[in-house]
Amino acid sequence: MADENSIYNITEHDAAVTYDKDSIVASFERFTPSNIPKSVKYYYSTSNNNLNNTPSPDSSIWGGVTKVEGCLLYTSPSPRDA
């Protein structure tokens, strides 16, 4: 099942899952305590039977990191709107 916070509908990495070569996973950095995603990195598996390997940019088992950062847009009411 895809993660509801992934803009590409890609599953969040799960250490208990065995990934095949070219499987794509999302790795979220989250705000605490709300658990809202702050940023997401996407990785692909470079080998078959990839189990218990945490995705990281310097990993030989995961490649192709792409980082997407969220943006909080805040606008205060303008005096013209009153």
DRENMIDREN-453154 format. One record per residue: x, y negated, z negated of N, C-alpha, C in turn. Coordinates in pm, whole numbers. Layout:
DRENMIDREN-453154
R|n.x|n.y|n.z|ca.x|ca.y|ca.z|c.x|c.y|c.z
R|X|Y|Z|X|Y|Z|X|Y|Z
...
This chain:
DRENMIDREN-453154
R|n.x|n.y|n.z|ca.x|ca.y|ca.z|c.x|c.y|c.z
R|85|118|0|0|0|0|88|-124|0
R|55|-219|80|133|-342|90|109|-429|-32
R|209|-506|-67|198|-598|-180|114|-718|-139
R|22|-757|-225|-68|-868|-191|5|-1002|-182
R|129|-1008|-231|205|-1132|-228|303|-1140|-111
R|310|-1038|-29|402|-1036|83|336|-1095|206
R|395|-1199|262|335|-1264|378|339|-1175|501
R|426|-1075|502|435|-984|616|366|-851|590
R|293|-840|479|221|-718|446|316|-598|431
R|430|-621|367|533|-520|346|533|-477|200
R|551|-349|175|547|-294|41|663|-342|-45
R|633|-370|-172|739|-407|-266|822|-283|-299
R|954|-300|-311|1045|-189|-339|1003|-117|-467
R|1007|15|-463|975|101|-576|1086|204|-588
R|1159|202|-700|1274|292|-719|1234|439|-717
R|1107|470|-740|1062|609|-743|1028|662|-603
R|1033|576|-503|998|617|-366|1124|645|-286
R|1122|751|-204|1232|780|-113|1201|714|20
R|1294|631|68|1274|558|193|1354|622|306
R|1296|621|425|1364|669|545|1441|554|608
R|1529|589|701|1605|488|774|1508|391|842
R|1541|263|836|1465|153|894|1336|118|821
R|1311|180|704|1198|137|622|1226|-4|573
R|1123|-85|567|1138|-224|522|1068|-241|388
R|1134|-307|294|1076|-332|162|1093|-479|125
R|1010|-523|33|1018|-658|-20|1068|-652|-164
R|1151|-748|-201|1202|-758|-337|1170|-899|-387
R|1082|-909|-488|1034|-1038|-535|1112|-1089|-656
R|1137|-1218|-658|1180|-1289|-779|1053|-1359|-826
R|1018|-1342|-953|889|-1393|-1002|907|-1493|-1116
R|813|-1586|-1125|808|-1677|-1238|758|-1599|-1358
R|809|-1631|-1476|759|-1570|-1598|690|-1677|-1681
R|590|-1652|-1755|526|-1522|-1776|415|-1493|-1676
R|391|-1581|-1582|277|-1566|-1490|292|-1454|-1389
R|417|-1412|-1361|446|-1306|-1264|413|-1347|-1120
R|397|-1477|-1096|371|-1528|-961|503|-1527|-884
R|501|-1484|-758|626|-1480|-680|688|-1618|-662
R|818|-1624|-686|897|-1746|-666|965|-1740|-529
R|1017|-1623|-496|1080|-1600|-366|1073|-1451|-336
R|1096|-1417|-210|1095|-1277|-170|1210|-1253|-73
R|1273|-1138|-85|1377|-1096|8|1331|-967|72
R|1352|-957|203|1315|-837|278|1441|-762|319
R|1440|-631|298|1554|-545|331|1506|-427|415
R|1598|-367|492|1566|-243|561|1667|-137|519
R|1621|-13|514|1706|100|474|1798|139|590
R|1925|156|561|2021|196|665|2050|345|664
R|1980|420|575|2002|564|571|1872|637|539
R|1867|765|568|1754|849|531|1768|892|386
R|1659|935|327|1657|981|188|1714|878|92
R|1675|754|111|1721|645|27|1634|640|-99
R|1689|687|-212|1616|694|-338|1700|635|-449
R|1637|561|-541|1702|502|-658|1814|405|-622
R|1803|338|-510|1901|237|-472|1832|102|-464
R|1867|13|-555|1805|-119|-558|1858|-203|-444
R|1770|-263|-366|1815|-348|-255|1897|-467|-305
R|2007|-493|-238|2090|-610|-268|2168|-647|-142
R|2208|-775|-129|2279|-819|-9|2411|-748|16
R|2478|-700|-90|2609|-637|-74|2601|-484|-73
R|2481|-430|-58|2462|-285|-57|2496|-227|79
R|2556|-107|80|2582|-39|207|2461|44|251
R|2362|56|163|2243|137|191|2126|50|236
R|2128|-77|201|2023|-171|241|2087|-283|323
R|2021|-324|428|2075|-431|511|1968|-530|553
R|2012|-633|623|1920|-728|685|1843|-815|591
R|1904|-864|486|1830|-947|390|1780|-1076|456
R|1653|-1104|431|1590|-1229|473|1519|-1284|351
R|1552|-1405|311|1491|-1464|192|1389|-1569|233
R|1272|-1562|169|1166|-1659|191|1132|-1720|55
R|1140|-1853|45|1110|-1920|-81|975|-1989|-73
R|902|-1982|-182|773|-2048|-189|789|-2197|-213
R|683|-2269|-188|683|-2413|-207|552|-2451|-273
R|562|-2523|-382|443|-2572|-450|421|-2715|-408
R|311|-2739|-342|279|-2873|-295|183|-2935|-394
R|221|-3047|-449|137|-3115|-546|115|-3257|-498
R|-9|-3296|-489|-39|-3434|-453|-133|-3488|-560
R|-101|-3602|-610|-187|-3665|-710|-293|-3747|-638
R|-404|-3771|-701|-508|-3852|-636|-455|-3991|-604
R|-488|-4038|-489|-449|-4172|-446|-552|-4273|-494
R|-510|-4394|-526|-608|-4496|-566|-712|-4520|-455
R|-673|-4491|-331|-769|-4507|-220|-881|-4404|-226
R|-856|-4291|-296|-957|-4186|-304|-1062|-4213|-410
R|-1036|-4312|-496|-1127|-4339|-610|-1253|-4408|-565
